[in-house]
Each structure stands twice: as C-alpha cells, then as structure tokens.
C-alpha cells in the first residue's frame, strides 16, 4: 500500500514546528491530500498502552443491551446510535460527541453505565485527546504548507471532535460485510484506526481501490468535503468504503472526526489567477444539514460544490 497511498512518519522531530523535518512533512501532507485526499500516518508518539484498552472498551460498549445503546442522543454532527440497517446488516455504531472533553465522556458513560464505568471513560477520553492532538498537528501542517499558518489558531479554536466507535460483526458463510458505496466524509479531517481485521479501502488518484493495512501505530488520515471547500478545491476529498471479507472475525474501527463550530473561511491567499475562487465561505453545521436533506447523499457524491460552489 505504501507505493499507492503516501505514508508519512510522524517522528519527535517532524512534529516540532520550524524544523526542517516539520517543513518537509508540511509539503508531503499537502501533496498527499491534493493527489489522494488521504495518507497513512505512522504516529510514533501514539501511546502503545492505549491500543488494547481502547478496543476492549469498544467491545464492552457493544456488549451492552440494545435498549441501553439507543439512549445515546443525536447531535448536530451525527446520529447518536447507528443501528443495523438493511444495506449494512452487520454494522453497528455509537458516536461520542465532544469526546476530547472529559465532561462529555463522563456524560456518555453515565448514560451507558448508570452505576459508573471509570475505566471506559478514562480510555475513551485519553484516546480522543491523543488523536485530537495528531489532528491539530496535521491541520497546522496543512495551513503552514499553504503559507496561511496565521489563520490556523482561529480555526483550531473553533474545532470540536467526535469519537465514532464501529463494530462489524463476523461475516457468516457466503456473507460479506460490505458498504460498497464509495463516499466522502463531511468532516474537515477524519482519522481512522482499526484492530487487526482489514476492511477499509480508499481510492487512489488512479481510481484503484487499495486496502488499508492496519498496524498498532498506523492511522488513515482523510480529508472531507469541508476541507475541499476551505482549500478552494486544491485538496480532494477521499473516496472510501468498507469491505470486510475475513470470515469469522469481528472488526472494530475508531474514527476521530473534526468539525468546525462556526464559519469556514477560504483564505484569500488560496485564490489567484491560477486558482480562481470556487467556493464561498460556509457554516459547517449548515452544510451537514444540507447533506442530511440531499437526495444525493447515498450516491457518494462530494456535495460541497453543490452547497457553496461559486
């Protein structure tokens, strides 16, 4: 996969702003998102002691009764509970909105476990904070890679995160767990992590489907539709799908999704004669509402052009 989708190693030096390694990583990330809409982050700083606990926490969560899981309320950014649908009968999911904040994790935990579950709360919060730190680093690298780093702080201050925990049940005989509709995310950035069961497929710039090979320190970073709008069309959104073919195995996937709570402004520096303005500034939450109402939402289209294209 390394030859198809860029792999960027996040070392202690490369995440230090101003170093040569940092500047090189900024360029690599911009190129990856412009050509593919995604890259694999080899995150050397990810605490190995979080890996097993976060997947154990996921299992513990989905072992709860159905009537407990459906209590999770919807938010502006997602459905609280994702049940088994006819098109994806083996998929189930739960969303923890604002999971980078301890109080949000405490509220969610109290809803799922009224008698308490401090271990789950601590693990979910620690994991989300760690991946949010990676997302902030990637975002700053993108802004600085385009020479618009001065806008990054205001963007980051308006960013919130959602932790999505997904379970793909064991496919039975002659049964494939597949979400074959290629789609783009409606996030600014998505960072995906999974256990050792393969399933995530991304489309390369050549239109080829490539399977993400999971490892303890590898994360798939993908640009969503709002990132396309912010970059004035320079970045492409990553088309991806899920295709679990490993019979008898359960796949757990964790997504940390970033959303902007206000208006996303297109930097004037990204508009010139070679890159005429393609989008107007837009509200991220309003775009999500537009997506929910759209008749094209099941067709995998990148809808940002339809929403705020010039």
C-alpha positions in Angstrom: 0.0 0.0 0.0 2.9 2.3 0.7 3.5 2.7 -3.1 -0.2 3.6 -3.7 -1.0 5.9 -0.8 1.6 8.1 0.8 2.9 7.1 4.2 4.1 10.0 6.4 6.1 9.2 9.6 5.4 11.5 12.5 8.6 11.5 14.5 9.5 13.6 17.5 11.5 15.9 15.3 8.9 16.2 12.5 6.2 17.4 14.9 8.4 20.2 16.1 7.3 23.4 14.3 10.0 25.2 12.4 12.4 22.3 12.0 13.4 21.0 8.6 11.6 17.8 9.2 8.4 19.8 10.0 8.7 21.8 6.8 9.3 18.6 4.8 6.2 17.0 6.4 4.1 20.0 5.6 4.9 19.7 1.9 4.4 15.9 1.9 1.0 16.2 3.6 -0.2 18.9 1.2 0.9 16.8 -1.8 -0.8 13.7 -0.4 -4.1 15.5 0.2 -4.1 17.2 -3.2 -3.4 14.0 -5.1 -5.2 11.3 -3.0 -7.2 13.1 -0.3 -5.6 10.9 2.3 -2.4 9.5 3.7 -1.2 6.9 6.3 0.2 8.5 9.4 2.8 6.4 11.2 2.4 8.0 14.5 5.4 7.1 16.6 4.1 9.2 19.5 0.9 7.1 19.9 1.0 5.5 23.4 1.1 1.7 22.9 -0.7 1.3 26.3 -3.8 2.8 24.7 -4.2 0.3 21.9 -5.6 -2.8 23.7 -7.7 -0.8 26.2 -9.5 1.2 23.5 -10.5 -1.9 21.6 -11.5 -3.6 24.9 -13.6 -0.6 25.6 -15.3 -0.8 22.2 -16.2 -4.5 22.8 -17.5 -3.6 26.3 -19.7 -0.9 24.8 -21.3 -3.0 22.1 -22.0 -5.8 24.6 -24.5 -3.5 26.3 -28.2 -4.2 25.7 -29.8 -2.6 22.6 -32.2 -0.6 24.8 -29.2 1.0 26.5 -27.3 1.9 23.4 -30.3 3.6 21.8 -30.3 6.1 24.7 -27.4 7.9 23.1 -28.9 11.2 21.7 -28.3 12.6 18.3 -26.1 15.8 18.0 -25.6 18.4 15.3 -22.8 16.3 13.9 -24.1 12.8 13.9 -26.7 10.2 14.9 -26.1 9.1 18.5 -26.6 5.4 17.7 -26.1 3.7 14.3 -28.3 0.5 14.3 -28.1 -2.4 11.8 -29.6 -1.2 8.5 -30.7 -3.4 5.7 -27.8 -2.3 3.5 -25.3 -2.8 6.3 -26.8 -5.5 8.5 -23.6 -6.4 10.2 -22.6 -2.8 11.1 -23.4 -1.1 14.4 -22.0 2.2 15.7 -22.1 4.7 18.6 -21.0 8.3 18.5 -19.5 10.2 21.4 -19.8 13.9 20.6 -17.1 16.2 22.1 -15.1 13.3 23.4 -12.0 15.4 23.7 -13.7 17.0 26.8 -13.8 14.9 30.0 -17.3 16.1 30.9 -18.7 14.8 27.6 -17.1 11.4 28.2 -18.5 11.4 31.7 -22.0 12.2 30.5 -21.9 9.5 27.8 -20.5 6.9 30.3 -23.2 7.7 32.9 -25.8 7.2 30.1 -24.4 3.8 29.2 -23.5 2.7 32.7 -25.6 4.4 35.3 -23.6 2.7 38.0 -20.4 4.0 36.5 -17.5 2.8 34.4 -14.4 4.9 35.1 -12.2 2.6 33.0 -14.2 3.2 29.8 -14.5 6.9 30.5 -10.8 7.4 31.0 -9.9 5.3 28.0 -12.3 7.0 25.6 -11.2 10.4 26.7 -7.4 9.7 26.6 -7.7 8.1 23.2 -9.7 11.0 21.7 -7.4 13.6 23.2 -4.3 11.8 21.8 -5.8 11.6 18.3 -7.1 15.2 18.5 -3.5 16.2 19.2 -2.5 14.4 16.0 -5.3 16.1 14.1 -4.3 19.5 15.3 -0.7 18.8 14.2 -1.9 17.7 10.7 -4.2 20.8 10.4 -1.3 23.2 11.3 0.9 21.4 8.8 -1.7 21.9 6.1 -2.2 25.6 6.9 1.6 26.2 7.0 2.1 24.1 3.9 -0.1 26.6 2.0 1.5 29.6 3.7 -1.6 30.5 5.7 -0.5 29.5 9.1 -1.7 32.7 10.6 -5.3 31.5 10.2 -4.7 28.2 12.0 -5.3 29.3 15.6 -8.8 30.7 15.0 -9.7 27.5 13.0 -8.4 25.2 15.8 -10.2 27.2 18.5 -13.5 26.6 16.6 -12.9 22.8 16.2 -14.7 20.1 18.0 -14.2 16.3 17.8 -16.5 13.3 17.6 -15.4 9.8 18.5 -17.2 7.2 16.4 -16.9 3.6 17.5 -17.9 1.0 15.0 -18.4 -2.8 15.1 -18.6 -5.0 12.1 -20.0 -8.4 13.1 -18.5 -11.7 11.9 -19.5 -12.4 8.3 -21.1 -15.8 8.0 -20.7 -18.3 5.2 -21.5 -16.8 1.8 -21.9 -13.4 3.5 -19.7 -10.4 3.0 -19.8 -7.3 5.3 -19.6 -4.6 2.7 -20.5 -0.9 2.4 -19.8 -0.8 -1.3 -21.0 2.7 -1.9 -17.9 4.9 -2.1 -18.4 8.0 -0.1 -16.5 11.1 1.2 -16.8 12.3 4.8 -18.5 15.5 5.8 -15.8 16.2 8.3 -12.8 18.6 8.0 -10.5 15.7 8.7 -11.1 12.1 9.7 -8.5 9.9 11.4 -9.3 6.2 11.4 -7.8 3.4 13.5 -8.8 -0.3 13.5 -7.9 -3.6 15.0 -6.1 -6.2 13.0 -9.1 -7.0 10.8 -8.8 -5.4 7.4 -11.7 -3.7 5.8 -11.1 0.0 5.0 -10.5 0.6 1.3 -9.5 4.0 -0.2 -9.5 5.1 -3.8 -6.2 6.3 -5.2 -5.8 9.1 -7.7 -5.7 6.5 -10.4 -9.2 5.2 -9.4 -7.7 2.0 -7.9 -9.1 0.6 -4.6 -6.4 -0.1 -2.0 -6.9 -1.8 1.3 -5.5 -0.2 4.4 -3.1 -2.5 6.2 -3.6 -1.9 9.9 -0.7 -1.8 12.5 -0.5 -0.6 16.1 0.9 2.8 15.1 -0.8 3.4 11.7 -3.7 5.8 11.2 -5.6 6.7 8.0 -6.0 10.5 7.7 -8.6 11.6 5.2 -9.8 15.0 4.0 -13.6 15.5 4.0 -15.8 17.8 1.8 -15.3 20.9 4.0 -11.5 20.6 3.7 -12.1 20.8 -0.1 -14.0 24.0 0.3 -11.5 25.6 2.7 -8.6 24.9 0.3 -10.5 26.4 -2.7 -10.6 23.0 -4.4 -6.9 22.3 -4.1 -7.4 19.4 -1.7 -9.5 16.4 -2.8 -11.9 14.5 -0.6 -11.0 10.9 -0.1 -13.5 8.4 -1.5 -13.5 5.2 0.7 -15.6 2.2 1.5 -15.7 -0.7 4.0 -15.3 -4.2 2.8 -14.7 -6.9 5.4 -14.0 -10.3 3.9 -12.3 -12.0 6.8 -14.8 -14.7 7.8 -15.3 -15.3 11.5 -13.6 -12.1 12.7 -15.0 -9.0 14.3 -13.7 -5.7 13.1 -13.7 -2.7 15.4 -13.0 0.7 13.9 -12.4 4.1 15.7 -12.9 7.4 13.9 -12.0 10.7 15.4 -13.7 13.4 13.2 -13.1 17.1 13.3 -15.8 19.7 12.8 -15.8 23.5 12.8 -18.3 25.1 15.0 -18.5 28.3 13.0 -17.9 29.6 9.6 -15.1 28.2 7.4 -13.4 31.0 5.6 -11.5 30.4 2.3 -8.1 32.1 2.8 -7.6 34.8 0.2 -4.1 33.6 -0.4 -5.5 30.4 -1.9 -7.4 32.4 -4.6 -5.4 33.7 -7.6 -5.5 33.7 -11.4 -4.4 30.0 -11.5 -6.9 29.1 -8.8 -10.0 31.3 -9.2 -12.5 31.2 -6.4 -14.5 28.0 -6.4 -16.3 28.3 -3.1 -17.8 30.9 -0.8 -17.4 30.8 3.0 -19.7 28.4 4.7 -21.0 27.2 8.0 -20.0 23.6 8.7 -23.2 22.7 10.7 -25.4 24.2 8.0 -23.5 22.1 5.4 -24.3 19.0 7.5 -28.0 19.9 7.5 -27.8 20.3 3.7 -26.2 16.9 3.4 -29.0 15.3 5.5 -31.6 16.8 3.2 -29.8 16.0 0.0 -31.2 13.4 -2.4 -27.7 12.5 -3.5 -26.3 11.6 0.0 -26.5 7.9 -0.7 -24.6 8.2 -4.0 -21.3 9.0 -2.5 -21.0 12.4 -4.1 -18.8 15.2 -2.8 -21.5 17.7 -2.1 -19.6 20.8 -1.1 -19.7 22.2 -4.6 -23.5 21.9 -4.7 -23.7 23.6 -1.3 -21.4 26.6 -1.6 -19.8 26.5 -5.0 -19.3 29.7 -6.9 
